[in-house]
Amino acid sequence: MEIIDVVLLGILQGLTEFLPVSSSGHLVLGQYLLGIKSPGNTLEILFHIGTLGSVILVFFYDIRKIVLTLDEKPTQKLLIFISIATLPAMIIGFVFRHKINNLFESVNSVGYALCVTGLVLIFSSRFNNNDRKHSLFSSAMIGLAQAVAIIPGISRSGMTITASLFLGFSPKESAKFSFLLSIPIIFGAGLLGILGLQNDNTFSLSIILAAFFSSFLVGILALRALLKLLELGKFYFFGIYCICTGLVSIFI
């Protein structure tokens, strides 16, 4: 595996991690087009660690506020809601991890999943904003949406933001909660990936660094772009792209 290939995939990951088009699905397609054979999803986990850094940087002040106000009830309630929303993906990811890893080898299944993502995003244009407040129920529903996105081709940000919009949250709050929710999931997956690298000689230090920095830097730009697009109400436009990309993937 060449560093230039990893950088190209890192750029692809950074662009698609926060846009609602499924970074995992695009990573599978990118590896297929570049002729790269990466066992399991270790490479994706390395990229996710880079984009985790992007989330922390862009939402640094929000995260800092949470840390400094841990003794206040609103922050404690927010952390409870994030914990509840995190559980479904953790449970499903652990129980079905081997079957999920096999999906990373199938371009065809990614294509169908992208079509599903596209339909969900287009459907999101029909939801109204009621400025709803978080609750145990809404957190559980958003968590289930995130759990479905473990499947490569199903967008995590697309599913969680759409679920939030469906439940009546504002676009800004939907995006904020979605990306704060991504932190424990990406951190957990990254930690498992790092432990797995101890017995994996496929990835050298230069490959690991290239994967991290390429996805980290591009991820910052993509995340800021998505936040602006949400404010403009153009979120569902990505649905058309996902369906087109999915159909192409199916017929490759």
WOBELGI-V729497 format. One line per field, one symbol per residue. ss: DSSP state (H for helix, E for strand, - for the rest). psi: psi as a letter, one per 20 degrees, with the letter a starting at -180 (. if undefined). burial: 1 if it has 16 or more other ideal C-beta (glycine too) atoms within 10 Angstrom, else 0. Layout:
ss: ???
psi: ???
burial: ???
//
This chain:
ss: --HHHHHHHHHHHHHHHH----HHHHHHHHHHHH-------HHHHHHHHHHHHHHHHH-HHHHHHHHH----HHHHHHHHHHHHHHHHHHHHHHH-HHHHHHH---HHHHHHHHHHHHHHHHHHHH---------HHHHHHHHHHHHH-------HHHHHHHHHHH----HHHHHHHHHHHHHHHHHHHHHHHHHHH-------HHHHHHHHHHHHHHHHHHHHHHHHHHHH----HHHHHHHHHHHHHH--
psi: pqhhgggghgggghhighqljnhgghhggghghikpoopbkgghhghhhghghgghghkghggggghikhjqggghgghgggggihgghggghggkhghhhhhiiohghhghhhhgggggghhiiiqqojlqqqrhghggghhhhhhhjhpphppghgghggggghijqqgghggghghhhhghghgghhghgghhihjojhorhhgghggghghgghhgggghgghhhhhikjgihhhggggghghghhj.
burial: 100011111111111111111111111111110101010111111111111111110110000001000000000001001101111111011000000100111110111111111101110100100000010001101111111111111111111111111111111011111111111111001100100000000010001101110111011101100110110000110110111011001000
//
